[in-house]
Amino acid sequence: MVTPRLVLILFVSFFTVARAGWKDDVGYTRLQQTFATDVPTAVIAGVAEIEAGDANSNYYLPNAADAAFSGKTIVNKSPGFGSSGHATAVGRYFFGNTNSLIPATTVIDAYHAGNWQGAGFLNAGSSSMPQVESRRVQNHSWIGTYPREGTSLDSINNSVTHINQRLDFAIGRDGFVGVVGVNNNFSNTLPDLLCQSYHTLSVGRADGAHSAGLTAFDVAGRMKPDIVSFETVTSYSTPQVASAAGLIYQKLNTSYSSELSTEDYPRLTKALLLAGAAKEPLSTWSRADSAKPYDARYGAGALNILLAYRTLLAGRQTASASVPVANTGWTVASVRNNTTAGGRTYYFEVPPGSPVPFSAALTWHRSVTIFSNGSTTASMANLDLKLFTATGTTLGSEIDSSTSTVDNVEHIYRATLAPGSYALQVSNGGTTLTPYALAWRTSPTVSVAATVPVARELDGSPATFTLTRTGPTTSPLAVPLAWSGTAVSVNHYIAPPAFALIPAGASSTTLQITPVSDTLAQGDRSLTLTVVTDYSHSAGTEAHATITIQDKPYDAWRFDRFTSSELADPLVSGDAADPDGDGLPNLLEYASRTEPKTSDPATTAPIVGTADDRLTLAYTRPTVSPVDVTYTVEWSGDLQTWTTGASVTETISSTDNGDGTTTVITRSVAALSNTLRQFLRLRVTRE
């Protein structure tokens, strides 16, 4: 076997700072908003980081003194020494305290890549079996190439195949996930190691600036990479995916350990991440050939841990010829060509409403044998994945398929799948019973309605938006929201959230909009809620709804009658101001249904008189009185103390004038002949 020349994907300085925004890019922030404490933060059994180091097999360790690794145990598994900036930066993404998806992971094995290929782990080129891996995820942010001068391609193929088969054997035997990088820069030539292996997850960049294409060795023509993530170098995209794989692995181990075999874990973790891969960030993603599973550069798409996790939580489903499965879920099972018809068919429904995206990924392992002399051999079944229309649980016509004859993964993606009945079918072209993992997902649609369309500043009563989703309710759903309209947050209503959470088990949730009460003349304001659609969900038939924030009636009246400059001047628009000089202040103009900037006749003002030895007060008010003002007739004998109520005043008449106003006459209870000194006044107060 030819010894490869190890090449770092990128050298970075010791002081490189990991980019925190990638957690938003891959859906982790939304994952935490959605599932809170349900999300694992550690791979309990630990992880392994493999690095290239220098030419003397040193300087490959993450710096244990780095703050990102506080509380962690980094075990040097190779005979060399020394930390590197590259290994430290990779470790921050992979298991670091602040920038990883599994920050509570405490045990990390660290290898030099050359030693890892040899006695440290794979024992390549020897008669020994690979070492047993007790850690659950291996990250390989390095690539290896073989010298081309003086080396035949057959010899390189033999070396690549030998290493690949040993790695695939170890993954299947020990049940860990291997995550490997491709090299940087646009290229159609893949590096020799390790991305041409079968059971690993190979990783590129979401900007596409990486090597991508078909394998040249260990069976040519397989598509790589499998998935991409959001960094400017593949050295860091790779541990992002490894970190996500650790999170998925730990959740599977926590929730389904009694149902999964050792070999199920890497297959199922890979299937969930591939099915969850988002196409929305990749404008040119396309799978044009059903004989190939992926996009030629972006693989299954961009890492999205929220979609993968949501698919996991949808639960294990069982193929049946008569019972449908959920339209999001996963399974581990086995298939061969004499499987009972329909036994590996998964019928499902897309509920009524809008079309939804659909994604499915099928993964399986090749069978690898290591002989006593250290040589290896492998064989692989040829599985296919097909999507059909259906009528209930009766298979209809085929509408899509993934039928590669060389890859050990199949992938189907439909940007829109209309409401109706469908079926996924897994088939095997051979007679060998082959275990596989299958994951599939749809996205819910979310609609919004203004179920209480008015919020009133007068009494503080809120308006209500109701958000309703379609599809399964097994998981909560965080829905990002956009707010618009003439109403201003904080000024006119209490600031609403940036997203709404529809809880597990519920198809809807409500959001109340509480108005802010003030004495400003602002008029009625509108507030529109729009469902923000992205990789997580689609907009339903009603993607937005509008409520009205109703100003206090008196303030709305002032808003209609005064200009903005007048409203800014309390001497013109204030309650006690009398801009038309008719003796009626603005508040009384409002209460009397008169106009504040048009002088009214003296008869409009309250009139004091006498009748039947009683002091009277006559005033005019709207027949339908404003709800935000109170009319009170008060009595005094000395102009100092004013009282009201039945003991001092009584209403003797109320006459509808036929013009929307009513004249009310109130008199004092005390006779003038008994109490000569009496005064009546009309007090108008606003709420």
LINQUIBEL-V967979 format. One record per residue. N is the residue number from 0. RES is the residue in three letters. D_CENTER is the distance of its C-alpha to the mean C-alpha in Angstrom with 1 decimal. Layout:
N_RES_D_CENTER ; N_RES_D_CENTER
This chain:
0_MET_47.5 ; 1_VAL_47.0 ; 2_THR_45.2 ; 3_PRO_42.3 ; 4_ARG_42.0 ; 5_LEU_38.7 ; 6_VAL_36.8 ; 7_LEU_33.9 ; 8_ILE_31.1 ; 9_LEU_31.2 ; 10_PHE_33.2 ; 11_VAL_31.5 ; 12_SER_33.2 ; 13_PHE_33.3 ; 14_PHE_31.5 ; 15_THR_28.3 ; 16_VAL_25.3 ; 17_ALA_22.0 ; 18_ARG_19.2 ; 19_ALA_16.5 ; 20_GLY_14.1 ; 21_TRP_13.3 ; 22_LYS_10.8 ; 23_ASP_8.6 ; 24_ASP_9.8 ; 25_VAL_9.1 ; 26_GLY_5.5 ; 27_TYR_7.6 ; 28_THR_7.1 ; 29_ARG_3.7 ; 30_LEU_6.0 ; 31_GLN_8.7 ; 32_GLN_7.7 ; 33_THR_7.3 ; 34_PHE_10.3 ; 35_ALA_12.3 ; 36_THR_15.6 ; 37_ASP_15.2 ; 38_VAL_13.8 ; 39_PRO_16.9 ; 40_THR_17.9 ; 41_ALA_21.0 ; 42_VAL_22.8 ; 43_ILE_25.8 ; 44_ALA_28.2 ; 45_GLY_27.4 ; 46_VAL_26.8 ; 47_ALA_29.1 ; 48_GLU_29.1 ; 49_ILE_31.6 ; 50_GLU_32.9 ; 51_ALA_35.7 ; 52_GLY_37.6 ; 53_ASP_40.8 ; 54_ALA_43.8 ; 55_ASN_45.4 ; 56_SER_42.5 ; 57_ASN_41.7 ; 58_TYR_38.9 ; 59_TYR_35.9 ; 60_LEU_34.7 ; 61_PRO_31.7 ; 62_ASN_33.4 ; 63_ALA_33.5 ; 64_ALA_34.4 ; 65_ASP_31.1 ; 66_ALA_29.3 ; 67_ALA_26.1 ; 68_PHE_28.1 ; 69_SER_29.7 ; 70_GLY_30.3 ; 71_LYS_29.9 ; 72_THR_32.8 ; 73_ILE_33.0 ; 74_VAL_35.7 ; 75_ASN_37.7 ; 76_LYS_38.3 ; 77_SER_40.5 ; 78_PRO_43.9 ; 79_GLY_43.0 ; 80_PHE_41.9 ; 81_GLY_40.1 ; 82_SER_36.5 ; 83_SER_35.0 ; 84_GLY_32.5 ; 85_HIS_30.7 ; 86_ALA_30.4 ; 87_THR_29.3 ; 88_ALA_26.5 ; 89_VAL_25.3 ; 90_GLY_25.5 ; 91_ARG_23.3 ; 92_TYR_20.4 ; 93_PHE_21.4 ; 94_PHE_22.3 ; 95_GLY_22.7 ; 96_ASN_22.3 ; 97_THR_19.9 ; 98_ASN_18.3 ; 99_SER_17.7 ; 100_LEU_15.1 ; 101_ILE_18.3 ; 102_PRO_20.2 ; 103_ALA_22.4 ; 104_THR_24.1 ; 105_THR_27.7 ; 106_VAL_29.8 ; 107_ILE_29.8 ; 108_ASP_32.5 ; 109_ALA_33.3 ; 110_TYR_35.5 ; 111_HIS_37.3 ; 112_ALA_36.4 ; 113_GLY_40.1 ; 114_ASN_40.9 ; 115_TRP_37.8 ; 116_GLN_39.2 ; 117_GLY_42.6 ; 118_ALA_43.8 ; 119_GLY_40.6 ; 120_PHE_38.6 ; 121_LEU_39.2 ; 122_ASN_43.0 ; 123_ALA_43.1 ; 124_GLY_46.6 ; 125_SER_48.1 ; 126_SER_49.1 ; 127_SER_46.7 ; 128_MET_43.5 ; 129_PRO_40.2 ; 130_GLN_39.6 ; 131_VAL_37.4 ; 132_GLU_33.9 ; 133_SER_32.8 ; 134_ARG_29.6 ; 135_ARG_26.5 ; 136_VAL_25.0 ; 137_GLN_27.1 ; 138_ASN_26.0 ; 139_HIS_28.3 ; 140_SER_27.8 ; 141_TRP_31.3 ; 142_ILE_33.1 ; 143_GLY_36.7 ; 144_THR_39.2 ; 145_TYR_42.7 ; 146_PRO_45.7 ; 147_ARG_46.7 ; 148_GLU_50.2 ; 149_GLY_52.6 ; 150_THR_49.9 ; 151_SER_49.7 ; 152_LEU_46.5 ; 153_ASP_47.6 ; 154_SER_47.9 ; 155_ILE_44.4 ; 156_ASN_43.0 ; 157_ASN_44.8 ; 158_SER_43.3 ; 159_VAL_39.7 ; 160_THR_40.1 ; 161_HIS_41.7 ; 162_ILE_38.9 ; 163_ASN_36.1 ; 164_GLN_37.8 ; 165_ARG_38.3 ; 166_LEU_34.7 ; 167_ASP_33.6 ; 168_PHE_36.2 ; 169_ALA_34.9 ; 170_ILE_31.3 ; 171_GLY_32.6 ; 172_ARG_35.1 ; 173_ASP_33.0 ; 174_GLY_29.6 ; 175_PHE_27.7 ; 176_VAL_25.0 ; 177_GLY_26.4 ; 178_VAL_24.2 ; 179_VAL_26.3 ; 180_GLY_26.2 ; 181_VAL_27.9 ; 182_ASN_29.8 ; 183_ASN_29.0 ; 184_ASN_30.3 ; 185_PHE_30.3 ; 186_SER_32.6 ; 187_ASN_33.2 ; 188_THR_34.9 ; 189_LEU_33.1 ; 190_PRO_34.4 ; 191_ASP_36.6 ; 192_LEU_34.7 ; 193_LEU_32.3 ; 194_CYS_29.9 ; 195_GLN_32.5 ; 196_SER_32.1 ; 197_TYR_30.7 ; 198_HIS_28.8 ; 199_THR_26.7 ; 200_LEU_23.4 ; 201_SER_24.5 ; 202_VAL_22.2 ; 203_GLY_22.5 ; 204_ARG_20.9 ; 205_ALA_18.3 ; 206_ASP_21.1 ; 207_GLY_23.4 ; 208_ALA_26.1 ; 209_HIS_27.0 ; 210_SER_29.5 ; 211_ALA_28.6 ; 212_GLY_30.8 ; 213_LEU_32.9 ; 214_THR_34.4 ; 215_ALA_38.0 ; 216_PHE_39.0 ; 217_ASP_38.8 ; 218_VAL_38.6 ; 219_ALA_37.9 ; 220_GLY_35.4 ; 221_ARG_32.1 ; 222_MET_29.0 ; 223_LYS_27.3 ; 224_PRO_24.8 ; 225_ASP_22.4 ; 226_ILE_19.1 ; 227_VAL_18.3 ; 228_SER_16.3 ; 229_PHE_16.1 ; 230_GLU_19.5 ; 231_THR_22.8 ; 232_VAL_24.7 ; 233_THR_24.2 ; 234_SER_25.6 ; 235_TYR_22.3 ; 236_SER_19.9 ; 237_THR_21.7 ; 238_PRO_21.1 ; 239_GLN_17.4 ; 240_VAL_17.4 ; 241_ALA_20.0 ; 242_SER_18.0 ; 243_ALA_15.1 ; 244_ALA_18.0 ; 245_GLY_19.4 ; 246_LEU_16.5 ; 247_ILE_16.5 ; 248_TYR_20.3 ; 249_GLN_20.5 ; 250_LYS_18.4 ; 251_LEU_20.6 ; 252_ASN_23.6 ; 253_THR_22.9 ; 254_SER_22.2 ; 255_TYR_24.3 ; 256_SER_27.0 ; 257_SER_29.7 ; 258_GLU_28.6 ; 259_LEU_28.0 ; 260_SER_30.7 ; 261_THR_30.8 ; 262_GLU_30.2 ; 263_ASP_27.3 ; 264_TYR_25.0 ; 265_PRO_24.9 ; 266_ARG_24.9 ; 267_LEU_22.1 ; 268_THR_19.9 ; 269_LYS_20.6 ; 270_ALA_20.0 ; 271_LEU_16.5 ; 272_LEU_15.4 ; 273_LEU_17.2 ; 274_ALA_15.9 ; 275_GLY_12.3 ; 276_ALA_13.2 ; 277_ALA_11.6 ; 278_LYS_14.4 ; 279_GLU_12.8 ; 280_PRO_13.5 ; 281_LEU_17.0 ; 282_SER_19.1 ; 283_THR_22.0 ; 284_TRP_20.6 ; 285_SER_23.2 ; 286_ARG_24.8 ; 287_ALA_28.2 ; 288_ASP_30.3 ; 289_SER_29.9 ; 290_ALA_32.1 ; 291_LYS_29.5 ; 292_PRO_26.0 ; 293_TYR_24.1 ; 294_ASP_23.9 ; 295_ALA_26.8 ; 296_ARG_25.0 ; 297_TYR_21.3 ; 298_GLY_21.8 ; 299_ALA_19.1 ; 300_GLY_16.6 ; 301_ALA_14.2 ; 302_LEU_12.8 ; 303_ASN_9.3 ; 304_ILE_9.4 ; 305_LEU_6.4 ; 306_LEU_8.3 ; 307_ALA_11.5 ; 308_TYR_11.1 ; 309_ARG_10.2 ; 310_THR_13.3 ; 311_LEU_15.2 ; 312_LEU_14.9 ; 313_ALA_16.0 ; 314_GLY_19.3 ; 315_ARG_22.4 ; 316_GLN_24.0 ; 317_THR_27.7 ; 318_ALA_29.3 ; 319_SER_31.8 ; 320_ALA_34.2 ; 321_SER_33.9 ; 322_VAL_30.8 ; 323_PRO_27.4 ; 324_VAL_24.3 ; 325_ALA_20.7 ; 326_ASN_18.9 ; 327_THR_16.3 ; 328_GLY_18.0 ; 329_TRP_20.2 ; 330_THR_23.9 ; 331_VAL_26.5 ; 332_ALA_29.9 ; 333_SER_33.0 ; 334_VAL_34.6 ; 335_ARG_37.9 ; 336_ASN_39.8 ; 337_ASN_41.8 ; 338_THR_38.8 ; 339_THR_39.6 ; 340_ALA_38.5 ; 341_GLY_35.1 ; 342_GLY_34.6 ; 343_ARG_31.7 ; 344_THR_30.2 ; 345_TYR_26.9 ; 346_TYR_27.1 ; 347_PHE_24.0 ; 348_GLU_23.2 ; 349_VAL_20.8 ; 350_PRO_21.2 ; 351_PRO_22.9 ; 352_GLY_21.0 ; 353_SER_19.4 ; 354_PRO_19.2 ; 355_VAL_16.1 ; 356_PRO_15.3 ; 357_PHE_16.8 ; 358_SER_16.9 ; 359_ALA_19.3 ; 360_ALA_20.8 ; 361_LEU_24.2 ; 362_THR_25.6 ; 363_TRP_29.0 ; 364_HIS_31.5 ; 365_ARG_34.8 ; 366_SER_37.7 ; 367_VAL_39.3 ; 368_THR_42.7 ; 369_ILE_44.2 ; 370_PHE_48.0 ; 371_SER_50.4 ; 372_ASN_51.3 ; 373_GLY_47.7 ; 374_SER_47.2 ; 375_THR_44.2 ; 376_THR_43.6 ; 377_ALA_40.7 ; 378_SER_40.1 ; 379_MET_37.1 ; 380_ALA_36.6 ; 381_ASN_35.4 ; 382_LEU_32.5 ; 383_ASP_31.1 ; 384_LEU_28.1 ; 385_LYS_28.6 ; 386_LEU_26.9 ; 387_PHE_29.2 ; 388_THR_29.4 ; 389_ALA_30.8 ; 390_THR_32.7 ; 391_GLY_31.6 ; 392_THR_32.4 ; 393_THR_34.8 ; 394_LEU_33.8 ; 395_GLY_34.0 ; 396_SER_33.8 ; 397_GLU_31.9 ; 398_ILE_29.3 ; 399_ASP_27.8 ; 400_SER_28.6 ; 401_SER_28.2 ; 402_THR_31.6 ; 403_SER_32.1 ; 404_THR_35.4 ; 405_VAL_34.7 ; 406_ASP_31.0 ; 407_ASN_29.9 ; 408_VAL_26.5 ; 409_GLU_25.8 ; 410_HIS_22.8 ; 411_ILE_22.2 ; 412_TYR_19.6 ; 413_ARG_20.0 ; 414_ALA_18.0 ; 415_THR_19.2 ; 416_LEU_20.7 ; 417_ALA_22.7 ; 418_PRO_23.0 ; 419_GLY_25.7 ; 420_SER_26.8 ; 421_TYR_26.2 ; 422_ALA_27.1 ; 423_LEU_26.2 ; 424_GLN_29.3 ; 425_VAL_30.0 ; 426_SER_33.5 ; 427_ASN_35.8 ; 428_GLY_38.6 ; 429_GLY_40.6 ; 430_THR_42.3 ; 431_THR_40.6 ; 432_LEU_38.3 ; 433_THR_35.0 ; 434_PRO_32.1 ; 435_TYR_28.6 ; 436_ALA_24.9 ; 437_LEU_22.9 ; 438_ALA_19.2 ; 439_TRP_17.8 ; 440_ARG_14.8 ; 441_THR_14.3 ; 442_SER_11.4 ; 443_PRO_12.1 ; 444_THR_13.5 ; 445_VAL_13.2 ; 446_SER_16.3 ; 447_VAL_17.6 ; 448_ALA_21.2 ; 449_ALA_23.3 ; 450_THR_25.0 ; 451_VAL_27.0 ; 452_PRO_27.5 ; 453_VAL_29.6 ; 454_ALA_29.2 ; 455_ARG_32.7 ; 456_GLU_33.6 ; 457_LEU_37.0 ; 458_ASP_36.0 ; 459_GLY_32.4 ; 460_SER_31.2 ; 461_PRO_27.4 ; 462_ALA_25.9 ; 463_THR_23.1 ; 464_PHE_20.1 ; 465_THR_19.0 ; 466_LEU_15.7 ; 467_THR_16.3 ; 468_ARG_14.5 ; 469_THR_16.3 ; 470_GLY_16.4 ; 471_PRO_16.3 ; 472_THR_15.6 ; 473_THR_15.9 ; 474_SER_12.4 ; 475_PRO_10.7 ; 476_LEU_7.9 ; 477_ALA_6.0 ; 478_VAL_7.1 ; 479_PRO_7.5 ; 480_LEU_11.3 ; 481_ALA_14.2 ; 482_TRP_17.7 ; 483_SER_21.0 ; 484_GLY_24.6 ; 485_THR_27.8 ; 486_ALA_26.9 ; 487_VAL_26.0 ; 488_SER_23.6 ; 489_VAL_25.8 ; 490_ASN_28.9 ; 491_HIS_28.6 ; 492_TYR_25.9 ; 493_ILE_24.1 ; 494_ALA_20.9 ; 495_PRO_17.9 ; 496_PRO_14.4 ; 497_ALA_11.7 ; 498_PHE_9.4 ; 499_ALA_10.7 ; 500_LEU_10.3 ; 501_ILE_12.1 ; 502_PRO_13.8 ; 503_ALA_14.8 ; 504_GLY_18.0 ; 505_ALA_17.5 ; 506_SER_17.0 ; 507_SER_16.7 ; 508_THR_16.5 ; 509_THR_18.5 ; 510_LEU_18.3 ; 511_GLN_21.7 ; 512_ILE_22.9 ; 513_THR_25.9 ; 514_PRO_28.5 ; 515_VAL_30.2 ; 516_SER_34.0 ; 517_ASP_36.4 ; 518_THR_39.8 ; 519_LEU_38.7 ; 520_ALA_39.5 ; 521_GLN_36.3 ; 522_GLY_36.4 ; 523_ASP_33.7 ; 524_ARG_30.2 ; 525_SER_27.4 ; 526_LEU_23.6 ; 527_THR_21.2 ; 528_LEU_17.6 ; 529_THR_15.7 ; 530_VAL_12.5 ; 531_VAL_10.5 ; 532_THR_9.7 ; 533_ASP_8.1 ; 534_TYR_7.6 ; 535_SER_5.6 ; 536_HIS_8.5 ; 537_SER_11.9 ; 538_ALA_14.0 ; 539_GLY_16.7 ; 540_THR_20.3 ; 541_GLU_20.0 ; 542_ALA_17.1 ; 543_HIS_18.7 ; 544_ALA_21.3 ; 545_THR_23.7 ; 546_ILE_25.6 ; 547_THR_28.7 ; 548_ILE_29.4 ; 549_GLN_33.2 ; 550_ASP_35.4 ; 551_LYS_38.4 ; 552_PRO_41.1 ; 553_TYR_43.6 ; 554_ASP_41.1 ; 555_ALA_40.1 ; 556_TRP_43.9 ; 557_ARG_44.5 ; 558_PHE_41.6 ; 559_ASP_43.3 ; 560_ARG_46.7 ; 561_PHE_46.4 ; 562_THR_45.2 ; 563_SER_42.6 ; 564_SER_45.4 ; 565_GLU_47.3 ; 566_LEU_44.3 ; 567_ALA_44.2 ; 568_ASP_47.8 ; 569_PRO_48.5 ; 570_LEU_52.2 ; 571_VAL_51.4 ; 572_SER_48.4 ; 573_GLY_48.7 ; 574_ASP_49.6 ; 575_ALA_53.2 ; 576_ALA_53.7 ; 577_ASP_56.2 ; 578_PRO_55.7 ; 579_ASP_58.2 ; 580_GLY_60.8 ; 581_ASP_61.7 ; 582_GLY_61.6 ; 583_LEU_58.3 ; 584_PRO_55.3 ; 585_ASN_52.0 ; 586_LEU_50.8 ; 587_LEU_54.1 ; 588_GLU_53.7 ; 589_TYR_50.4 ; 590_ALA_51.9 ; 591_SER_55.0 ; 592_ARG_53.2 ; 593_THR_54.9 ; 594_GLU_53.8 ; 595_PRO_53.3 ; 596_LYS_54.6 ; 597_THR_57.5 ; 598_SER_60.5 ; 599_ASP_61.3 ; 600_PRO_64.8 ; 601_ALA_66.2 ; 602_THR_66.1 ; 603_THR_62.4 ; 604_ALA_62.5 ; 605_PRO_63.3 ; 606_ILE_67.0 ; 607_VAL_69.2 ; 608_GLY_72.3 ; 609_THR_74.6 ; 610_ALA_75.6 ; 611_ASP_77.7 ; 612_ASP_78.1 ; 613_ARG_74.4 ; 614_LEU_72.2 ; 615_THR_69.6 ; 616_LEU_66.4 ; 617_ALA_65.1 ; 618_TYR_61.7 ; 619_THR_59.5 ; 620_ARG_55.8 ; 621_PRO_53.4 ; 622_THR_54.2 ; 623_VAL_50.5 ; 624_SER_50.0 ; 625_PRO_46.9 ; 626_VAL_44.6 ; 627_ASP_44.1 ; 628_VAL_47.8 ; 629_THR_50.5 ; 630_TYR_54.2 ; 631_THR_56.6 ; 632_VAL_60.4 ; 633_GLU_61.8 ; 634_TRP_65.5 ; 635_SER_67.4 ; 636_GLY_71.0 ; 637_ASP_70.9 ; 638_LEU_67.9 ; 639_GLN_66.5 ; 640_THR_65.1 ; 641_TRP_63.1 ; 642_THR_62.5 ; 643_THR_61.1 ; 644_GLY_61.2 ; 645_ALA_63.7 ; 646_SER_66.3 ; 647_VAL_66.7 ; 648_THR_65.5 ; 649_GLU_65.2 ; 650_THR_64.0 ; 651_ILE_67.0 ; 652_SER_65.5 ; 653_SER_62.4 ; 654_THR_63.2 ; 655_ASP_60.8 ; 656_ASN_61.9 ; 657_GLY_60.4 ; 658_ASP_58.4 ; 659_GLY_55.3 ; 660_THR_57.0 ; 661_THR_58.9 ; 662_THR_61.8 ; 663_VAL_61.9 ; 664_ILE_65.2 ; 665_THR_65.1 ; 666_ARG_68.3 ; 667_SER_69.3 ; 668_VAL_70.5 ; 669_ALA_73.4 ; 670_ALA_76.5 ; 671_LEU_77.6 ; 672_SER_81.1 ; 673_ASN_79.9 ; 674_THR_77.4 ; 675_LEU_78.4 ; 676_ARG_75.7 ; 677_GLN_72.3 ; 678_PHE_69.2 ; 679_LEU_66.3 ; 680_ARG_63.0 ; 681_LEU_59.8 ; 682_ARG_56.7 ; 683_VAL_53.4 ; 684_THR_50.2 ; 685_ARG_46.6 ; 686_GLU_43.7
